[in-house]
Amino acid sequence: MRPARRDSSMSIDAKTVGELRKRTGLPMMKCKKALQEAGGDLEVAADNLRKQGVKASEKVAARELKEGLVFVHREGNGACAVSLMCQTDFVAKSEDVVAFGKQLAQELYTRAPSDTGTGDQLDDFEINGTTVKKTYDDFALKMGENIKVGEWARFVPETGAVAIYEHHNGRIAAVVEFEGKGLGDAEAVMELGKHLGMQLSFHKDVKALTRDELDAEWVAKEREIFIAQAENMPEDKRAMIAEGKLNKRLKDVVLLEMPFIMNDKVSVQDQVAAIAKDAGVEMSLKRFARIGAGA
């Protein structure tokens, strides 16, 4: 028996269209068309739209993500920051994307699979019963754009304190964690954290807190470059020149060795020690994360 032909011109009542729109968040006309193609069957129309969303997501998946925003959630003594990447600034600031970003930051703060990570880990992460991957598909169908979670950081210390800095453009945030006791009550400590967050926002290439945390392979490659640059120098001075350049380079990527943004006469390490002494606390800088959305 031949299947019944769907009547694309059939009348669909507004209540059913409204229900499908509530489920999918898609425009009324798209929902009406889907219902007409499904012969008025709400479940079939919803399933078809989900399939179309997957196809739309696959279609835009290769498009470059240059825009986006960073969303922040603060709670208690901790904080979370997550970037959401889009193709255009217009979509990044749209009501739906902003609402998703804010809720994602809140949910990650509560139950992130790790303290730091990237969007590749979140495809099956659920918010209100819907996976992040499904949300991508819905956005692709509704807005015609590739949208992805970039990276996140969630710091919730048992002791110590967390400071967060949000750059004015909404595309960069930095989270800084101090280790110690009674730090959350020390105003100077929190101000220091915000200044360090500001410093990180301006220095995208900061790689580690200390030299020991640097990737050994990266250091070796940098050393090779400086040795090659010293090739025309006297042989007995090449190694010294190369090591001098390497040492200067490492000070540009190791946070504790960098000049402090508010006083370049002292290092970040020295400033942390000075603030701890003035506040009468024992404190160290434990970790940091810079979260950027194309910035």
N, C-alpha and C positions, 0 to 999 in steps of 0.2 A: 504493500500500500504506500502510495506517495505521501510524504509528510504534509501536514496542513501548511498552507502558505501564510506567512505573517502579513498582516495588513498594516502598512506603515502610515496609513491615513486614518486609522481607527481613532475614535475619541477616547481620551484617557482623562479620568476625573482628577481634579486638582489635588484632592487629598492623597491619592496614590503617588502623584508626582512629588508632592511635598514630603512624603515618607521616604521616597528614594533619595531625594535631595538631602534629607536629614542624615541618612545612612552614609552617603558618599561625599557630601559637601560640594557636589558638582552643580553647575548652573541648571536652572529649571528647564530650559529648552533641551539641553543635553539629556537630562533625565526623562523628559517627555518622549524624545526620540527613541531612547533605549527601551522604554516601556512599549512604544508602538511596535518596535522591531521584535519585542518579546511577546507580542500578543496580549499585553496587559498584565503579564505574569511578573510580579514584583521580584520574586527570588531569581528568576531567570535573567531579568534585566540587571539586577545587582551583580550576579555572577559574570554576565557579559561585560559589564563595565570594569570589573576587576581584571578580566582578561585583557581588555583594551588598555588598562593602566599598565600592566606588565609590558605589553607591546610598546606603549608610548615611552616607558622607562628605558627599554632596550634601544629604542630609536635615538634617544637623546644622550645615552650613556657616554658616548665618546666626546661629547662637547666639553670644551675647556671650562673649568670653574675658576673664574677670576675675582668674583665678588663674594660677599658674605658678611656675616656679623658674628660677634662673640657674645654668648649669653652667660650670665653669672648668677649664681645662687649662693647666698650667705645664710648660715644657720649655726647658732651657737658659737663655738670657737673655730668653726671650719668654713670652708668655701669650695665651690666648684666652678670651673669655667669650661665651656665647650664651644667650638666653632662650627658654624653651619655654612657650607659653601654653596653658592649659586652661580648662575651664568650672568645675571644682571643685578644691578643695585635695586632696581624697581621691585623685583621678586623678593630679594633679600629682606626688604623692609615691608613686605606685604603683611597684612593682618594674620593670615594663616601661618606663614612661616615664622613670624615673631612669636606667636602663641606656642607653636611647636618647639621652638628654641628655648623659650622660658621653661616650659614643662620638662623638656629633656634635661636641662641643667638641674632642675629640682629632683628629678628621678635618679639621675646619675649620682647626685650627692648622697641619696639614700641607699642605692643598691648597685652602684657601678661594679662591673666585673673585676676591676683593678683600679689602682689609684691614678694611673695614667694610661692612655691608649689612643687608638684611632678608630675612625668610623667603620673600618672593616670588621671590627669585633662586635658591632652592634646590630647586624642585620636581623638577628632573632630577638633582640631586646624589645620587650613589650611595654607600651604605654597605653593605658586604658583598653587593654585587650587587643591592641593592634601592633604588629611588629614595625620596627623602624624601616625595614625593607618595603613593607606594604605602604607605609607612609610616603616613601620615595615614589612608588608607582602612582599613588593617588595625586601627588603633586605634579608628576609628569603629565598625567592625563588632564588635570585641571588647568595647569599653567604652561605646559609645553616646554618645561625646562628640566635640566639635570640638576638635582639637589642632593647633596650628600653631607653627612657629618664629617668634619675634618678631624680634630683631635680634642682630647679633654684632659683635665687634671682635677683630681678631687683630693684635697688635703683635710683630714679630720684628726687632729692630734689628740692623744690622750693627755699629754701635758704640753706646755709650750703655747705658741700662738701662731695664727695665720693672718697675714695681711694680703689684701688683693688690690691691684691697681687696674682701673679701666681707662683706656685711652679715650680721648674725646671723640674720635671717629667711630667708635663702636666696633672696631675691627681687631683690636688687640687688647688682651688682658694678661696680667702676670700675677701668679700666685706665689707667695713666699712664706716658708714655714721656719719659725725659730724654735729651738729646743731649749727648755728651761722651765722654771716654775714661777707662777705669779706674773707672767709676762703680759697677759691680756689686760691687766690693770695699769700697765706702764704705758702712758701716752706716747712717750718718746720712742718706745719700741715699735709701736704701730705706725708712727710717722716714718720711722726708718724703713719699715717694710714697704710702705707706699712709695718712698723714694727709690728703693731698690726695684720695685715693680716698674716705675717710670724708666729707670735705667735699662731694664730688660726690654721694655717696649721700643727703645731707640736702638738697641743692639741685638739684632736678629741672630747674629752668629755666635752668641755665647753658648758654649757647648757643655760646660761642666762647672761644678762648684769648686773643685780642686783639680790639680794636675793628675792626681792618681785616678780620677774618674774619666779621664780622656781615653778615647779609643786608641790603643797602641798602634794600630795600623795607620790611622790618620796621622799620628805624630811622626811615624816613620816616613810617610810620604812627604810631609812638610819638611822634614830634615833633608831628604833627597833633593827637594827643590832648592833649598838654600845652599846645599853643597854644590849643586850645578851652577848656581849663580856666582859662587866664589871661585869658579874654575880658573879665571884669569888672574887671580890674586896670587901672591907668593905662596909656594907650597906649604911652608911652615906656619902660615897664618890662616889657611883655608878652613881648617876645622874650627878654630876659634871664632872666625867671622860667621861661619854657618851656625854655630851654636848660639852666638849673640843674636842673630836674626830670629832663630827659632825661639829663644827665650822671650824676645819682644812680641813675637806672634802669639805665644801661649798666654801672655798677659792680656791679650785682646779677646781671648775666648774663655778664660777662667774667671768666673765672677769674683771670687775673693781677692784676686790679684789686680783687678781693674781699678783705675782711679774712681773714687766715689763721685757720683754725678753732681752732688751739691758742694763738693770741695775736692777738686782734682789734685790737691797736694797730699791727700791721704788715700790709702787703698780701702776697698770695701772691708777687708779683714780688720784693718785698724779702726774703721768707723764703728763696726759692730762691737769691737772691744771697748771703745770709748763710751758708746751709749750704754752698754752693760754696766760699766763702772759708774757712770753718772746716775743710773737708775738703781744702783745697789742690788743688781741681780746677776746670777750666773747664766749666761746665754751663749748660744752658738747658732749660726745659720745652718739649718739642716738640709733643706732642699728648695728648689724653685721650679717653676714651669712657665714658659711663655707660650700663650695660645694665640695664634693669629689666623685671621680669615683672609688669606691672600695678601697679608701685610706683615 
